[in-house]
């Protein structure tokens, strides 16, 4: 189950990082003084890493 | 300035030797050696000078697309979570030492395939190693020429630095990566150094980035504002306007493949790594490293554009140029050292991985035959193999140095890096087909790899080298033989794709197509069939199960000892073979041919030393091997599966037996305890019975023996005897009563009883005793009737016991009060005596327990009252306990449910 969740997160990350979803913020526009596209890429990336970490670490703690 | 930097560089390299030496002497079970973060930082060798210099340079031209090199691995690690664990399991089962080994073993231990994979990796990665050397050397130039205009041809001094660096790296790689014969043995010193370098380069890059963002500017917002005021940077934050979506996705794919296919990454994940849990840990920890190290790359690029706009400072060098310009020379030196660690880590690891592939798949199979197994020099092959391995390291580094000298000036770090990724991507069809498709055949893989790699060279390498070779330039401009549809950058007239995507599309596409077509028309050998079963259906095979290849033929035991002994020593070889035979119940008889499993085991051990394909060749040449039929092979596979099944059954039964044994032990312990309690009870009862009997006999004897006793004295004695007899009778009644409870023979005679009335009745019965002791008794009962469904006689017994105890211990007063809750009545019997110790509040309900703080005079009562009361209350589904929360006196409480079931 854990393996499937991790693969799903990887798949979702891929979907958010390719066309067309990657084009949502693909214009120069500042948000909190940071370009929106940079925020989008780093944000999605960080969320995916966090989600994977939670899946793997939480199963370890439960065990 | 350069001299100082070089000096620091030398000191840094010396530090690496010290770290490696220290780590090499640590115990194998040391927690730092096995720590999952060590593995993660070792994996970070993926971040080379491409991250330090190339990424910054790329960001200034193509915006955010440099991040794909790191996002791709994040995606791939998650998507291939299961696949990576499968590769790990197979690698450990089969003693795999490299990716070439992994692929060649899968397809029948084909030496041709092993050699082909090795050649592809060398051609793809030697340029990249060369460019790392260039990065080390070129970055030194920045210290002298802040206004560097163009890339000058390396001066002789700088070439000398490159040569010296190469020599130092060669020595390090040999000392810490090629001192053991078995290629699957671990190198803790090497791993420690790689991990240290990863930490160092991360810390330094973050320090530079932090310095720029927060010291030079007032945060990322201020940086962007100032840069955009000077120059239009909007296109850098739009993928469509900078590199384009196709390039973006191409780089994602390439970097995703790179993280699983690069020889150095394979070596760290599956050869040096001992624990599957490290792989699981790295699925999130390695991307964490990647995101952290890249947070500062874009700000550095922007700062470089701010400071060096309209100058000819190379964007690749911004990370060094900025601290130099701002006269932060210490930081600049640290940054250069960070770049040095990024480069040396990659060179060391890649060289060692490639050298294992070269020695195991090219050199040893070519030169080592049974003729070279010298019978009278048991260790000659040991030395030969080590020499070959070390020579391979030196050869690869020399090749890289040559490439650096000849081509480096015109080659771009960024471009060559991506080309290397594209080269190793051609291994993807072989790996994935090998793991998941039984019908893929060796010939299909070889053909696919040849075609794919040829297309890669044509579409990527030739355009890259066109500047150095006029012939290549003419092919790029006009197509092969002047045919335009064969133009490398627009093959078959397809001009839609950018160069990288074009190369990836055609090379991978042709690779896969040829693989499928050739596999359809090829046959599999039995070896291939065996390994296809093991690889694809690996979950059927326990990781500890003996996976020796089935072997058929004739071999002499002494030949096996000699063959293996020539590499690892004859004594060690004989001992290993005999231990294996003993463990697997194989009879050893020097007069008879060796058992086939011993031959297969010998081959496996040899594979760890010289590679699987070379071991296969050597065994074939040293024994009388026969072709094994598919039916025989299949029977062996089935037998292995049956063994696994029966092992699993045995383990299950063993666990069940253990559980049953524990349960039996517990039951036995309980029986022993019950027996002990019974014995104690019998002892106490007989003792309690004996005491009054003794008194009765003694008093009766006095009266009988002394007929002259006066009447008054006789009366006293007889009365005492009667009292003792009554006490005896009471005790016997109590014992019988409690035994009736314990035997389950006591029945409840339930009726609606007014507890208030019952309490009053009981107090009346004991009134004379209360008055004799000058005690007062206070009843705090509800005005309402306290009706409970219970056995009146038994509850009265409880009240008699509790009030009787209270009378025994009270000094002045006894209080009886009641509470009602939602579903039960509580009756409290309290006195103002010495009270009950916290430690004894459970024990007082045991049979014959009398409180410890009694006077020396024998306590009154049988010691069974509370025990019997507890039995009665338990039978009524109630509870009885001693409340020790109050400071004064003893408080015994019992509760009865308002409704009791029959």
Interface residues (C-beta under 8 A of the other chain):
Chain A: X3 X6 X7 X9 X10 X11 X13 X14 X17 X18 X19 X22 X23 X26 X27 X28 X30 X32 X33 X34 X35 X36 X37 X38 X41 X42 X45 X46 X48 X49 X52 X53 X56 X57
Chain B: X64 X67 X68 X71 X74 X75 X76 X77 X78 X79 X81 X82 X219 X220 X221 X224 X225 X233 X234 X235 X237 X238 X239 X240 X245 X248 X249 X252 X280 X281 X283 X284 X285 X287 X288 X291 X295 X298
